[in-house]
Amino acid sequence: MVSFDSLRRYSDASTGKTILEVDELDFLKNPKHRYGWIKRHFLSLWLKWALSHSDTIIAADSTTAFDIHRFYYIPSGRITVRASK
């Protein structure tokens, strides 16, 4: 499992499927985010790779799902919005 504050990637050993869970993408939209520019750049590159290599993408809300589609051109059909509690 790889984990940052708002990104988690799981791998299911029995099926070989990978799941990426994204809580928020504030580091992309807010230039004054708490991360420095090097960490933001690294997270952006890692997220791009993880999105393209994941079988299932779970977004925390519809805004995050739209941002994944807008910034990384991931088809909306691959993104599932987590049900709110």
C-alpha positions in Angstrom: 0.0 0.0 0.0 1.2 3.5 -0.9 -0.3 6.3 1.1 0.0 10.1 1.2 -2.4 12.4 3.2 -5.2 12.1 0.6 -4.1 9.3 -1.7 -4.2 5.6 -1.0 -3.4 2.8 -3.5 -4.3 -0.8 -2.6 -3.5 -4.0 -4.5 -5.6 -7.2 -4.3 -3.2 -10.2 -4.5 -5.9 -12.7 -5.3 -7.3 -10.8 -8.4 -4.4 -8.6 -9.3 -6.6 -5.5 -9.4 -5.5 -2.2 -8.0 -7.7 0.4 -6.3 -6.8 4.1 -5.9 -8.6 6.1 -3.4 -8.4 9.9 -3.7 -9.8 12.2 -0.9 -8.9 15.6 -2.3 -6.6 17.3 -4.8 -6.0 20.7 -3.1 -2.3 20.5 -3.8 -3.1 20.9 -7.5 -5.6 23.8 -7.2 -4.0 25.8 -4.4 -0.5 27.1 -5.1 -0.1 28.1 -1.4 -0.7 24.5 -0.2 1.3 23.3 2.7 3.5 21.2 0.4 6.5 22.8 -1.3 6.7 22.9 -5.1 8.9 19.8 -5.2 6.5 17.6 -3.3 3.5 19.0 -5.2 5.3 18.1 -8.5 6.2 14.6 -7.3 2.6 14.0 -6.1 1.3 15.1 -9.4 3.6 12.8 -11.3 2.9 9.9 -8.9 -0.9 10.5 -9.1 -0.8 10.6 -12.9 1.1 7.2 -13.0 -1.2 5.7 -10.3 -4.4 6.8 -12.1 -3.2 5.3 -15.4 -2.2 2.0 -13.7 -5.3 1.5 -11.4 -8.2 -0.7 -12.3 -10.6 1.2 -10.0 -10.5 4.8 -8.9 -12.6 5.9 -5.9 -13.2 9.6 -5.4 -14.4 11.1 -2.1 -17.0 13.4 -3.8 -18.2 14.6 -7.1 -15.8 17.6 -7.1 -12.8 15.3 -6.7 -14.1 13.0 -9.4 -14.5 16.1 -11.8 -11.0 17.3 -10.9 -9.5 13.9 -11.7 -11.2 13.9 -15.0 -10.3 17.6 -15.7 -6.6 17.5 -14.7 -5.7 13.9 -15.8 -8.2 13.1 -18.6 -9.3 9.9 -16.9 -12.7 8.8 -18.4 -15.6 9.4 -16.0 -16.6 5.7 -16.3 -13.5 4.6 -14.5 -14.2 6.9 -11.5 -16.5 5.8 -8.7 -17.8 8.4 -6.2 -17.8 7.1 -2.6 -21.2 7.2 -0.9 -21.5 9.9 1.7 -22.0 8.8 5.3 
